[in-house]
């Protein structure tokens, strides 16, 4: 243990000195701050606390290195204009893109990546991990690792479809409301107010209890719940565009509403709408996971991360963290999407790095 402590502090102090010598101020502040935090935690928690700090710092360094390498890879394969934008992306955004890419690969190629079928029973209930089952078995003896891989396809895919439908409904309604105005704008606004006044979870539980828990019902219900949010943003953005001179010129030329939307308004509103799409996906994804946890989302035997947390929650009482793995998968994707959205919002805001 004393050898670990000596090597740990030697590495930190040596790295701090190198950063100071080469005048890397930000790197020096980061490493030396870690040294001071480690010193305090070492006094309070002993070697165990130091090992935890070292492991956490190592994981963060690994994530940063992965994000940097993935960003450079995207720069190399991108066109010049896109590559220039990617060079300004922070490591958090690059890490988010890497996580999204990983989830997409897992979802698309799930049948080839997963060693077993999502509903295939291959062992005993709650069987511990072994060479055949990397994460052990669930309450029915199904491979947890395979079900998590298939869950990427089912959970994320369903959330993506629902988000696309919500965005289509909300965007079209918002654009036509901004162009037409008058009674149509007022009616759509009041409908959005009514839907938004009901809590999302209560509204979803009520609708699914009435119409059933089929996948098409879930998609439509979730899309109806979140389309008013998209409508509000689209109406606000388009409302600022329709009063501009080039819109008035197009109207004087006799252009129809669909032309104004397609050629004049939508190209100027694309950036904030794309950023909003990422945020809406997070909300939809978390709502569907919550419904599955409550038993009204994706139904067994289809693999779904929300239902997997509920089905295996008993293991937590025995000190097994297996149920936290699908919960962690949900949290990781949500954080990753927010990292990318934050960067996109920063780009579209017109702010500059200092």
PyMOL commands that set and color helices and strands:
alter all, ss='L'
color gray80, all
select helices_A, chain A and resi 2-21+25-77+80-87+91-108+110-113+144-180+182-197+200-211+215-241+245-252+257-293+305-311+313-318+322-349
alter helices_A, ss='H'
color red, helices_A
deselect
rebuild
show_as cartoon
